[in-house]
Amino acid sequence: MGDSGGTTTPRMWHGVGMCRSIVTLRSPEAVPDEEVRAAALQFVRKVSGYRAPSEANRATFERAVDDIAASTRVLLDGLVTGRPAGKSGPKVSR
C-alpha cells in the first residue's frame, strides 16, 4: 500500500480478491472455536501457499494459525453488533 524503492504494492479493497474458501464468521450467536481455527487455517494456507507445511515449517505454520485464531477471537468478541440497549437514537416528533 505504498511505494518503496520503486515497487508498488497493489491495493486490496474489502471484499475484492478474497479467497472463496474464507468465510464470514461474524454472527449474532457465539462462533465456536473450531470455526475460528478453521478460518485461521484457511488464511495461513492461502498466505503461505502450503496446504500442509513441511516438517521444517510445521512449528511456524502452527504458530501462525494459533496467532490468527487468537486475533480473530479478539476481533469477533469485540465487535458491536447493533445498537446498545436504550440507545435507539434521537426521537423524532411527528
N, C-alpha and C positions, 0 to 999 in steps of 0.2 A: 504493500500500500504506500509506496513512495518510490523515491528514486535514490539509488545507492550505487555510485560508480558507473552510471550509465545504463544499469539494468532496471527495468520497470517490473514491479510485481503486479499481476493482474488484479483488478478489484473484484471482489466477490460480494454480491448483494444478498441479503437474506432471501432464502428460497431459490436462489439461482445456482445451478450447478450442484445441488445437494444430491448425494448418493440415494438411489431409490430404496436401499435396504435400511437406511437410517429413518427411524420412525419418530413421530412426535410423542413424547411421554406425558406432557402436561395434561392433567385432567382434574376434575373436581375431587375425585377419590384419590387416596394414597396410592402411589405407584410402588409395586413390590420391588424389593432389592434385586430380584432375579432379572426383572425387565431393565432396570438401570444398568446392571452389569452387562447384560446382552447388548444394550445400545453402546456402552463404552467399548466393548469388544469389537463391534462392527466399526466404530470410529477408528480404533487403533489399527484394525486390519486395513481399512481404506487408506489411512495416512501412511502406514509403513509399507504397504504393498505386499504384505505377507498374510496368507490365510492362517498359517501356523508358523511360528518362528523356529529357527534352527536352535539347537541346544545352546549355542554360544549367545543367542539373543533372547532366550526364554525369560530370564530374570528381568531384563529391561522391558520386554514386551508386557509381562505380567504386572510390573510396577506401573507402567503407563495405564493399563486397564484399571488397576486399583485407584490410581490418582484421578483419572477421568470419571470413574464411577462415584468417587467421593465428592468431586466438584459438582457433578450432576445432581447428586442428592442435596447438596447445599443450595444449589440453584432452585430445584423443584420445591424444597421445603421453604425457601424464602420468597417465592413468588406470591403475589397477592392476586387472587382470582375473584374479581368482583369488588363491589364497594363494601367497606366495613359496615357492620350493623349500625343503624341510626344516622348514617351519612348518605342520605338519598339526594343530596344536592339542594340547590336553592328552591324554595317554594314559589310557585307561580300562581298569582291570583287571577281568577277569570271572572 
